């Protein structure tokens, strides 16, 4: 199983997990609500690799009400024996500005760890990055609208599904690893897919990271989201250099709008 440690690229797995919240609902009002919960089963080839989940709650930060989004991902079963992963991502979104105030990234992947906290000051266009592993704090300036790895996708939940026209693309800037990464999502088309809950109309999309590419040229990622008021991700598939990765909706609770499976 040493080859699995080399080829089971958790960077790709985590990137897929991170982009989940990009697709849950849009219309210029808060399309998600406190209590919303999404869970995904992750497969690597024929193996059950683990689970990823996202939960939204209302919490106070700096005496202001925020949406607190918590994302967790972990390996399980046979994969966990050889590659243990326990990752946590959190963002606090100001509902008035739709921008993040605080972002937390605490990941453990085999022997690799990262524990960082990002505090955003959008009025002065700077972010303080605390690296708890290295015991240092650094402030970075930015000169454009930015989101963090989770808030970026919840910010985009302010459009309705008619905004996602076939052939169109959506762009946003994500502050990640002390850099700004332009992110693009291309809408490829619409089709009906089968899920554990039944069949449902879906929008097929393809993500790109335009700087510091996450996926190689010989790797392909496809995302299917429900073509309704929820626009939640239903399935994510990635053809990697070795093997394939797949995430399917496994459980959901407290969506703001009804979702219709047939």
C-alpha positions in Angstrom: 0.0 0.0 0.0 3.0 2.3 -0.1 2.0 3.2 -3.7 -1.3 4.4 -2.4 0.5 6.8 -0.1 2.2 8.2 -3.2 -0.8 8.2 -5.5 -3.8 8.8 -3.2 -3.3 12.6 -3.6 -5.0 14.1 -0.6 -4.4 17.5 -2.0 -6.9 16.7 -4.8 -9.3 15.1 -2.3 -9.2 18.2 -0.1 -9.6 20.5 -3.0 -12.7 18.7 -4.0 -14.0 18.9 -0.4 -13.3 22.6 -0.3 -15.2 23.3 -3.5 -18.4 21.6 -2.2 -19.9 24.7 -0.6 -19.6 26.5 -3.9 -22.9 25.0 -4.9 -25.7 25.1 -2.5 -28.1 27.9 -3.6 -28.1 31.3 -5.2 -30.5 34.4 -5.3 -29.4 37.7 -3.8 -30.4 36.9 -0.3 -28.9 34.3 2.1 -29.7 31.1 0.2 -28.4 28.9 3.0 -29.5 28.9 6.6 -28.4 27.9 10.1 -28.7 24.1 10.5 -27.9 23.2 6.9 -25.9 20.0 6.7 -24.4 18.2 3.8 -22.4 14.9 4.0 -20.5 13.2 1.2 -19.0 9.7 0.8 -15.6 9.7 -0.8 -14.4 6.8 -3.0 -10.9 6.2 -4.3 -11.3 3.6 -7.0 -13.2 0.7 -5.5 -12.3 1.7 -1.9 -14.5 3.7 0.5 -12.0 6.4 1.3 -13.9 8.5 3.9 -16.5 11.2 4.4 -16.7 15.0 4.1 -19.3 17.2 5.7 -20.4 20.9 5.9 -22.5 22.5 8.6 -23.8 26.0 8.9 -24.7 27.7 12.2 -25.2 31.3 13.5 -22.5 32.5 15.9 -21.3 35.9 17.2 -17.8 37.1 16.4 -16.4 40.5 17.5 -19.9 41.3 18.8 -21.4 40.8 15.3 -23.6 38.0 14.1 -21.9 35.7 11.6 -22.6 32.5 9.6 -20.2 29.9 10.9 -19.5 27.3 8.3 -17.5 24.2 9.5 -16.1 21.7 7.1 -14.6 18.4 8.1 -13.0 15.5 6.1 -11.4 12.3 7.2 -10.4 8.9 5.7 -11.9 5.7 6.9 -11.7 2.0 6.6 -8.7 0.4 4.8 -7.5 3.8 3.5 -7.3 5.2 7.0 -5.0 2.3 8.1 -2.4 3.4 5.5 -3.2 7.2 5.2 -4.8 8.9 8.2 -6.5 12.2 7.4 -8.4 14.4 9.8 -9.0 17.9 8.4 -11.0 20.9 9.6 -11.9 24.1 7.8 -14.0 26.9 9.3 -15.1 30.3 8.1 -17.1 33.1 9.7 -19.0 35.1 7.2 -20.4 38.6 7.8 -24.0 38.4 6.4 -24.0 42.2 5.8 -20.9 42.2 3.5 -20.9 38.5 2.4 -17.2 38.5 3.2 -15.2 36.4 5.7 -14.0 37.8 9.0 -12.1 34.7 10.1 -10.9 31.5 8.5 -9.4 28.5 10.2 -7.5 25.7 8.5 -6.4 22.8 10.7 -5.3 19.7 8.7 -3.5 16.4 9.5 -2.6 14.2 6.6 -0.3 11.4 7.5 2.8 13.1 8.9 1.9 16.5 7.3 0.1 19.1 9.4 -1.0 22.7 9.0 -2.7 25.0 11.5 -3.4 28.5 10.4 -5.9 31.3 11.3 -6.7 34.2 8.9 -8.2 37.4 10.2 -9.5 39.7 7.5 -9.8 43.5 7.6 -11.5 44.3 4.3 -11.7 48.1 5.0 -7.9 48.3 5.1 -7.5 45.4 2.6 -5.2 43.3 4.7 -5.2 39.8 6.4 -3.3 38.6 9.4 -2.1 35.0 9.0 -1.3 33.2 12.2 0.8 30.1 11.7 0.4 28.2 14.9 2.8 25.4 13.8 5.6 27.9 13.1 4.6 30.2 15.9 4.6 33.3 13.8 2.1 36.0 12.6 2.4 37.8 9.2 0.2 40.5 7.7 -0.5 40.6 4.0 -2.0 43.3 1.8 -4.5 42.7 -1.0 -5.9 45.2 -3.6 -9.0 43.3 -4.8 -12.1 41.7 -3.5 -11.1 38.4 -1.8 -12.7 35.4 -0.1 -11.2 32.5 1.8 -11.4 28.8 0.7 -14.9 28.3 2.1 -16.5 31.7 2.1 -15.8 32.1 -1.6 -18.3 29.5 -2.5 -20.9 30.6 0.0 -20.5 34.1 -1.4 -21.4 32.7 -4.8 -24.7 31.3 -3.3 -26.2 34.7 -4.0 -27.1 33.8 -7.6 -30.1 31.7 -8.8 -29.7 28.7 -11.1 -30.6 30.7 -14.2 -27.4 32.6 -13.7 -25.5 29.4 -14.7 -26.0 29.4 -18.4 -24.5 26.7 -20.5 -21.0 27.8 -21.6 -20.7 30.6 -19.1 -17.9 30.9 -16.5 -17.8 32.3 -13.0 -14.6 33.9 -11.5 -13.6 34.8 -8.0 -10.4 35.6 -6.1 -9.4 33.2 -3.2 -6.8 34.1 -0.6 -5.0 30.8 0.1 -1.5 30.0 1.3 -0.4 33.6 1.5 -1.4 34.2 -2.2 -4.4 35.2 -4.2 -5.7 32.5 -6.6 -8.1 33.4 -9.4 -10.7 30.6 -9.5 -12.9 29.8 -12.5 -15.9 27.5 -12.9 -17.1 26.7 -16.4 -20.7 25.6 -16.9 -20.6 22.7 -19.4 -24.3 21.7 -19.6 -27.3 20.1 -18.0 -28.4 16.4 -17.6 -30.3 14.0 -15.4 -28.2 11.9 -13.1 -29.0 9.0 -10.7 -28.3 9.3 -6.9 -29.0 7.2 -3.8 -32.1 9.4 -3.3 -33.4 9.1 -6.9 -32.9 10.8 -10.3 -32.6 14.6 -10.5 -31.8 17.3 -13.0 -28.3 18.6 -12.6 -25.9 21.2 -14.0 -22.5 19.9 -15.0 -19.5 22.1 -14.3 -15.7 22.0 -14.5 -13.4 23.9 -12.0 -10.1 25.6 -12.9 -7.4 27.2 -10.7 -5.7 29.7 -12.8 -2.6 30.1 -10.7 -0.7 27.4 -8.9 -2.7 24.8 -10.7 -4.2 22.1 -8.4 -5.1 19.6 -11.2 -2.6 18.5 -13.8 -3.4 18.6 -17.6 -3.9 14.8 -17.6 -6.4 15.0 -14.8 -10.1 16.0 -15.2 -12.7 17.1 -12.7 -16.4 17.2 -13.2 -19.0 18.5 -10.8 -22.8 18.0 -10.9 -25.1 20.3 -8.9 -28.9 20.2 -8.5 -30.6 22.4 -11.1 -33.0 24.0 -8.6 -33.1 26.6 -6.0 -30.7 24.7 -3.8 -27.9 24.0 -6.3 -26.2 21.6 -3.9 -23.4 19.4 -5.2 -24.6 16.0 -6.0 -21.5 14.4 -7.4 -17.8 15.2 -8.0 -15.5 13.0 -10.1 -11.8 13.4 -10.7 -9.7 11.3 -13.0 -6.2 11.5 -11.5 -2.8 10.6 -12.9 -3.3 7.2 -11.1 -6.8 6.1 -10.3 -10.0 8.1 -9.8 -11.7 9.9 -7.0 -15.5 10.3 -6.6 -17.7 12.0 -4.0 -21.5 11.4 -3.8 -24.1 13.1 -1.7 -24.7 10.8 1.2 -26.9 12.8 3.6 -28.5 16.2 3.8 -30.6 18.2 6.4 -32.3 21.5 6.7 -32.0 22.8 3.2 -33.6 26.2 2.8 -35.6 25.1 -0.2 -37.3 21.7 -1.1 -35.2 19.4 -3.3 -37.0 17.0 -5.6 -35.6 13.6 -6.4 -37.7 11.3 -8.7 
